[in-house]
Amino acid sequence: MIKGVHLSLLIGDVVATAAPAEVVEALTSVQVTVSAGQRSGFQLTLAAGRASIISSRLLPMGFFDPPRRVILVATINGRAEVLIDGVITRHEISASNDPGQSTITITGEDLSVLMDMIDFSGIPYPAMPFEPRALLCIAKYAAFGIIPKVIPSVLIAVENPLTRIRLHQGTDYEYLRSMAEQVGYVFYIEPGPVPGMNFAYWGPEIKFGIPQPALTVSSDAHSNVDSMSFSFNGIAKKLFILYVQVPATPPTSFPIPLPDITPLNPPLGPKIPIPLRTEFLARPPVRDPGNTEPDPPTIPPRRGSVSMPPLQQVLLAMAKASRSADVITGSGQLNVLRYGRTLKARELVAVRGAGITYDGFYCVKSVTHNLKRGEYKQSFSLSRNANLPFVPVVPV
């Protein structure tokens, strides 16, 4: 498709194989979006005249019908990377009177959409903490090459099956995300490292590790970014205060201010913004001295806040505080050939040339791959929880 870049398209049912040459030649554009906290998606646009094999044979045969599996692999300078492994959710036909202008647009999402189709409510999980339940949910999809990557939580809660048995609620995808939220975790499908293999990650949102090559702007010939902009929302950061109830006679509660800087969410700069707003996650009932009955809570308890064990409340609240701390954001567009590789979401990247205030390390929140014949660009969004770089020189 582009000199130095080779795009491979695989389509199939459970096992995807190389697409017919006519389909590959008909590709006019490819878009893949990967975003933290959301399901990844893709969109393929194909030229489809009335006499083409796509319109006359493949489309009537159901070649592009949901839920056909699609794998996109980009090879850049000999290095292969799986952009997405998903299934088709719909296709659209745009007919035109002008010769060669009719197109078929194929839209799909990653393999987690398969986990969101059947309601398994009612399946019992006796004496099982979150981790075995997550493994059982993911194991159903082993035929699609999905390998579980489940990180144990510090919250180990094994309930007595004689008093209570936990039941599956909703689809597997809904239940996995629900369990992740209860301990401040995330759940998503990560494709690769080879076509047909995927990791189902259930664990904490990690914001540290080896950074990707630097994004360089305003550096003449050394720039590898077409454009980049930054913003600082100073009032978005909140100080979260959690009231934890302690069983006693009478019941008592005490406030815990929650830090947004944790080992999993370290500061990405030395200048950490001060929270200007406060949010109480749950307040205790206020008792009127002249009344024997307690007044209603001043703030209604959030879902699962008061009934949860104190440790679970703290874990959930700290995850919320960490997400609120990312008040510095950036966005831009880069040319993949100049960058030398693709920029990955959910990882760190360095920024150079933006000035002392905004240079340094960022978390990549989302990337959108845009491929056309002769062009491969990425749009991206970044975030971090502090200003200024830790070191005067950011590594390339």
C-alpha positions as CSV (number, residue, x, y, z in Angstrom):
1,M,0.0,0.0,0.0
2,I,2.8,2.4,0.9
3,K,6.6,2.1,0.4
4,G,7.9,0.6,3.7
5,V,4.4,-0.3,4.8
6,H,2.5,-3.5,4.0
7,L,-1.1,-4.1,5.1
8,S,-2.4,-7.6,5.5
9,L,-6.2,-8.3,5.6
10,L,-7.5,-11.6,7.0
11,I,-11.1,-12.6,6.9
12,G,-12.9,-15.7,8.1
13,D,-15.3,-17.3,10.5
14,V,-13.6,-18.6,13.6
15,V,-10.2,-18.7,11.9
16,A,-9.4,-15.8,9.6
17,T,-7.4,-16.4,6.5
18,A,-5.9,-14.1,3.8
19,A,-8.6,-12.1,2.0
20,P,-9.0,-12.6,-1.8
21,A,-6.7,-10.4,-3.9
22,E,-9.7,-8.7,-5.3
23,V,-10.8,-7.5,-1.9
24,V,-7.3,-6.2,-1.0
25,E,-7.1,-4.4,-4.3
26,A,-10.5,-2.8,-3.7
27,L,-9.5,-1.3,-0.4
28,T,-9.5,2.5,-0.6
29,S,-9.1,3.4,3.1
30,V,-8.8,1.7,6.5
31,Q,-9.5,3.3,9.9
32,V,-8.7,1.6,13.3
33,T,-9.4,3.2,16.6
34,V,-8.0,2.0,19.9
35,S,-9.0,3.9,23.1
36,A,-8.5,3.3,26.8
37,G,-11.8,2.6,28.5
38,Q,-13.6,1.8,25.3
39,R,-14.0,-1.0,22.8
40,S,-11.7,-0.9,19.8
41,G,-13.2,-0.6,16.4
42,F,-12.4,-0.6,12.7
43,Q,-13.8,0.6,9.4
44,L,-12.9,-0.6,5.9
45,T,-14.0,1.2,2.7
46,L,-13.9,-0.8,-0.6
47,A,-14.6,0.3,-4.1
48,A,-17.4,-1.9,-5.5
49,G,-18.7,-1.5,-9.0
50,R,-21.7,-3.4,-10.3
51,A,-19.5,-5.8,-12.3
52,S,-16.9,-6.3,-9.6
53,I,-16.4,-9.6,-7.8
54,I,-17.3,-8.0,-4.5
55,S,-20.8,-6.9,-5.6
56,S,-21.5,-9.8,-7.9
57,R,-20.2,-12.8,-5.8
58,L,-18.8,-12.0,-2.4
59,L,-21.6,-9.8,-1.0
60,P,-24.4,-12.1,-2.1
61,M,-22.5,-15.1,-0.6
62,G,-22.4,-13.3,2.8
63,F,-18.6,-12.8,2.8
64,F,-19.0,-9.5,4.7
65,D,-22.0,-10.5,6.9
66,P,-21.7,-10.2,10.7
67,P,-20.0,-11.7,12.7
68,R,-17.2,-12.5,10.2
69,R,-13.8,-12.2,11.8
70,V,-11.4,-9.5,10.5
71,I,-7.7,-9.2,11.3
72,L,-5.6,-6.2,10.2
73,V,-1.8,-6.5,10.3
74,A,0.6,-3.6,9.4
75,T,4.2,-4.5,8.6
76,I,6.4,-1.4,8.9
77,N,10.0,-1.8,7.8
78,G,9.8,-5.5,8.4
79,R,8.1,-5.3,11.8
80,A,4.6,-6.7,11.9
81,E,1.9,-5.4,14.3
82,V,-1.7,-6.6,14.7
83,L,-3.8,-3.4,14.5
84,I,-7.0,-5.1,15.4
85,D,-8.6,-8.5,15.7
86,G,-12.4,-8.1,15.6
87,V,-15.7,-9.0,13.9
88,I,-17.9,-7.3,11.4
89,T,-21.0,-5.7,13.0
90,R,-22.5,-4.1,9.9
91,H,-21.9,-3.0,6.3
92,E,-23.2,-0.2,4.2
93,I,-23.5,0.2,0.5
94,S,-23.2,3.6,-1.2
95,A,-24.3,3.4,-4.8
96,S,-23.2,6.2,-7.2
97,N,-24.1,7.1,-10.8
98,D,-20.5,8.0,-11.5
99,P,-18.3,5.1,-12.7
100,G,-16.1,3.7,-10.0
101,Q,-17.6,5.7,-7.1
102,S,-19.8,3.0,-5.5
103,T,-18.4,1.8,-2.2
104,I,-19.0,-0.7,0.5
105,T,-18.2,0.4,4.1
106,I,-17.5,-2.4,6.6
107,T,-17.7,-1.5,10.3
108,G,-16.7,-3.8,13.2
109,E,-15.4,-4.0,16.8
110,D,-12.9,-6.0,18.6
111,L,-13.6,-9.6,19.8
112,S,-15.0,-8.3,23.1
113,V,-18.3,-7.8,21.2
114,L,-18.6,-11.6,21.1
115,M,-18.7,-11.5,24.9
116,D,-21.6,-9.1,24.8
117,M,-24.1,-11.2,22.9
118,I,-25.5,-13.9,25.3
119,D,-27.0,-13.2,28.7
120,F,-25.6,-15.8,31.2
121,S,-27.4,-14.4,34.2
122,G,-27.9,-16.9,37.0
123,I,-24.7,-19.0,36.6
124,P,-23.6,-19.7,40.2
125,Y,-20.1,-19.1,41.5
126,P,-19.9,-20.7,44.9
127,A,-16.9,-19.6,47.1
128,M,-15.2,-17.9,44.2
129,P,-13.4,-14.5,44.4
130,F,-13.3,-12.2,41.4
131,E,-10.3,-13.8,39.7
132,P,-11.6,-17.3,39.1
133,R,-14.9,-15.9,37.9
134,A,-13.1,-13.7,35.4
135,L,-11.1,-16.7,34.2
136,L,-14.3,-18.8,33.7
137,C,-15.9,-16.0,31.7
138,I,-12.9,-15.6,29.4
139,A,-12.3,-19.4,28.9
140,K,-15.5,-19.6,26.8
141,Y,-13.8,-17.8,24.0
142,A,-10.5,-19.9,23.7
143,A,-11.5,-20.9,20.2
144,F,-10.9,-17.3,19.1
145,G,-7.3,-17.3,20.4
146,I,-8.3,-15.3,23.5
147,I,-5.8,-15.9,26.3
148,P,-6.7,-14.6,29.8
149,K,-4.4,-12.1,31.5
150,V,-5.9,-11.8,35.0
151,I,-4.0,-9.8,37.6
152,P,-5.0,-10.8,41.2
153,S,-6.4,-8.1,43.4
154,V,-5.3,-7.3,46.9
155,L,-9.0,-7.8,47.8
156,I,-9.5,-11.5,48.6
157,A,-13.1,-12.1,49.5
158,V,-14.2,-15.7,49.6
159,E,-17.8,-15.9,50.9
160,N,-19.3,-18.9,52.7
161,P,-21.4,-20.8,50.1
162,L,-23.8,-21.8,52.9
163,T,-24.8,-18.2,53.4
164,R,-24.4,-16.6,50.0
165,I,-23.6,-17.7,46.4
166,R,-22.7,-15.0,43.8
167,L,-24.6,-15.3,40.5
168,H,-23.5,-14.2,37.1
169,Q,-25.2,-11.0,36.0
170,G,-25.7,-10.0,32.3
171,T,-23.4,-10.9,29.5
172,D,-19.7,-12.0,30.0
173,Y,-18.5,-8.6,28.9
174,E,-20.8,-6.7,31.2
175,Y,-20.0,-9.0,34.1
176,L,-16.2,-8.7,33.6
177,R,-16.4,-4.9,33.5
178,S,-18.7,-4.9,36.5
179,M,-16.2,-7.0,38.5
180,A,-13.3,-4.9,37.4
181,E,-15.1,-1.7,38.5
182,Q,-15.7,-3.1,41.9
183,V,-11.9,-3.4,42.6
184,G,-10.8,-0.4,40.5
185,Y,-9.6,-2.5,37.6
186,V,-10.2,-2.3,33.8
187,F,-11.0,-4.9,31.2
188,Y,-10.2,-4.9,27.5
189,I,-9.0,-7.1,24.6
190,E,-5.4,-6.6,23.4
191,P,-4.6,-8.1,19.9
192,G,-1.3,-9.8,19.1
193,P,1.5,-10.3,19.2
194,V,0.8,-12.6,16.3
195,P,-2.4,-12.8,14.1
196,G,-5.1,-14.8,15.7
197,M,-3.9,-14.4,19.3
198,N,-5.4,-12.0,21.8
199,F,-5.0,-11.2,25.5
200,A,-8.1,-10.5,27.6
201,Y,-6.6,-8.2,30.2
202,W,-8.4,-7.9,33.6
203,G,-6.3,-5.9,36.0
204,P,-5.3,-2.4,37.1
205,E,-4.8,0.4,34.7
206,I,-1.0,0.6,34.6
207,K,0.6,4.0,33.8
208,F,4.3,3.1,33.9
209,G,6.8,1.1,31.9
210,I,9.3,1.6,29.1
211,P,8.2,4.6,27.0
212,Q,7.7,4.6,23.3
213,P,9.9,6.6,21.0
214,A,9.5,10.4,21.5
215,L,7.0,12.5,19.7
216,T,9.0,15.5,18.4
217,V,7.5,18.8,17.4
218,S,8.9,22.2,16.4
219,S,12.3,20.7,15.7
220,D,12.6,21.2,11.9
221,A,14.0,18.1,10.2
222,H,13.8,16.1,13.5
223,S,10.1,16.6,13.9
224,N,8.0,13.4,13.4
225,V,4.6,15.0,14.4
226,D,2.6,17.0,11.9
227,S,0.7,18.9,14.6
228,M,0.2,18.8,18.4
229,S,-1.7,20.9,20.9
230,F,-2.0,20.8,24.7
231,S,-4.5,22.0,27.3
232,F,-4.6,22.2,31.1
233,N,-8.0,22.0,32.8
234,G,-7.2,23.3,36.3
235,I,-10.6,22.8,37.9
236,A,-11.2,19.3,36.7
237,K,-9.1,17.7,39.4
238,K,-11.0,16.7,42.6
239,L,-10.1,15.6,46.1
240,F,-12.2,12.6,46.8
241,I,-13.2,11.9,50.4
242,L,-14.6,8.6,51.3
243,Y,-16.6,7.9,54.5
244,V,-15.9,4.4,55.7
245,Q,-18.4,2.9,58.2
246,V,-17.1,0.9,61.1
247,P,-19.4,-1.6,62.8
248,A,-19.9,-0.3,66.3
249,T,-22.6,0.6,68.8
250,P,-23.7,3.1,67.6
251,P,-22.3,2.8,64.0
252,T,-19.6,5.3,63.3
253,S,-18.0,6.7,60.2
254,F,-14.7,8.5,59.5
255,P,-13.5,10.3,56.4
256,I,-10.5,9.2,54.3
257,P,-9.0,11.6,51.8
258,L,-7.9,9.5,48.8
259,P,-4.6,10.1,47.0
260,D,-4.5,10.2,43.2
261,I,-0.8,9.3,43.1
262,T,-0.3,5.6,43.6
263,P,2.4,3.1,42.6
264,L,0.3,2.2,39.6
265,N,-0.4,5.9,38.8
266,P,2.9,7.6,39.5
267,P,3.4,11.3,38.9
268,L,4.6,12.0,35.3
269,G,6.1,15.4,36.3
270,P,7.4,17.3,39.3
271,K,4.6,19.9,39.3
272,I,1.4,18.2,40.5
273,P,-1.7,20.4,40.2
274,I,-3.6,21.0,43.4
275,P,-7.3,19.8,43.5
276,L,-9.6,22.7,43.5
277,R,-12.8,20.8,44.1
278,T,-13.9,18.2,46.6
279,E,-16.3,15.3,46.2
280,F,-17.7,13.1,49.0
281,L,-18.3,9.6,47.7
282,A,-20.6,8.8,50.6
283,R,-21.5,10.8,53.7
284,P,-22.8,9.3,57.0
285,P,-26.3,9.9,58.2
286,V,-26.7,13.1,60.2
287,R,-28.5,12.6,63.6
288,D,-30.6,15.4,65.0
289,P,-30.1,15.6,68.8
290,G,-33.8,16.2,69.3
291,N,-34.8,13.2,67.2
292,T,-34.3,9.6,67.9
293,E,-34.5,8.7,64.2
294,P,-31.5,9.4,61.9
295,D,-32.0,11.9,59.1
296,P,-31.5,10.7,55.5
297,P,-27.9,10.8,54.2
298,T,-26.9,14.2,52.9
299,I,-25.5,12.5,49.8
300,P,-27.1,9.3,48.6
301,P,-24.6,6.5,48.8
302,R,-23.2,5.5,45.5
303,R,-23.9,2.0,44.1
304,G,-22.0,-0.5,46.2
305,S,-20.3,2.2,48.3
306,V,-21.7,1.5,51.8
307,S,-22.4,-2.3,51.4
308,M,-18.8,-3.0,50.2
309,P,-16.0,-3.9,52.6
310,P,-13.8,-0.9,53.6
311,L,-10.8,-2.1,51.5
312,Q,-13.0,-2.5,48.4
313,Q,-14.4,1.0,48.9
314,V,-10.9,2.4,49.1
315,L,-9.7,0.5,46.0
316,L,-12.6,1.7,43.9
317,A,-12.3,5.3,45.1
318,M,-8.6,5.4,44.5
319,A,-9.1,4.3,40.9
320,K,-11.7,7.1,40.4
321,A,-9.3,9.6,41.9
322,S,-6.5,8.5,39.6
323,R,-8.7,9.0,36.5
324,S,-9.7,12.5,37.7
325,A,-6.0,13.5,38.1
326,D,-5.2,13.5,34.4
327,V,-5.9,17.2,33.9
328,I,-3.2,17.8,31.3
329,T,-4.1,16.6,27.8
330,G,-2.6,16.7,24.4
331,S,-3.7,15.7,20.9
332,G,-2.1,15.6,17.5
333,Q,-1.3,13.7,14.3
334,L,1.8,12.0,13.1
335,N,3.1,10.4,10.0
336,V,3.9,6.7,10.7
337,L,6.7,6.5,8.2
338,R,8.5,9.4,9.8
339,Y,7.9,8.1,13.3
340,G,9.3,4.7,12.2
341,R,6.6,2.6,13.9
342,T,3.0,2.8,15.2
343,L,2.1,4.7,18.3
344,K,0.3,2.4,20.8
345,A,-2.5,3.3,23.2
346,R,-2.4,2.5,26.9
347,E,1.4,3.0,27.0
348,L,3.8,5.8,27.9
349,V,5.4,8.1,25.3
350,A,7.8,11.0,25.6
351,V,7.1,14.5,24.1
352,R,9.9,16.8,22.9
353,G,9.9,20.3,21.5
354,A,6.6,21.5,23.0
355,G,8.3,23.7,25.6
356,I,9.5,23.1,29.2
357,T,5.9,23.1,30.6
358,Y,4.6,20.4,28.3
359,D,7.7,18.3,27.5
360,G,8.0,15.0,29.3
361,F,6.1,11.7,29.6
362,Y,2.4,11.1,28.8
363,C,0.0,8.2,28.7
364,V,-1.4,7.5,25.3
365,K,-5.2,7.5,25.8
366,S,-6.3,6.8,22.2
367,V,-4.9,6.4,18.7
368,T,-6.7,6.3,15.4
369,H,-4.9,4.6,12.4
370,N,-5.8,6.2,9.1
371,L,-4.5,4.3,6.0
372,K,-5.0,5.3,2.4
373,R,-3.0,4.4,-0.6
374,G,0.3,6.3,-0.3
375,E,-0.5,7.6,3.2
376,Y,-0.4,6.2,6.8
377,K,-1.2,8.7,9.6
378,Q,-2.2,8.4,13.2
379,S,-4.3,10.8,15.3
380,F,-3.7,10.5,19.0
381,S,-4.7,11.9,22.4
382,L,-2.4,12.1,25.5
383,S,-2.9,12.7,29.2
384,R,-0.9,13.1,32.3
385,N,-1.2,14.2,35.9
386,A,1.6,16.7,36.3
387,N,3.5,19.4,34.4
388,L,7.2,19.9,33.6
389,P,9.6,17.0,32.8
390,F,11.6,15.2,35.5
391,V,14.8,15.5,33.5
392,P,16.0,18.3,31.2
393,V,16.6,15.9,28.3
394,V,13.8,13.6,27.1
395,P,15.0,10.4,25.5
396,V,14.4,9.9,21.8
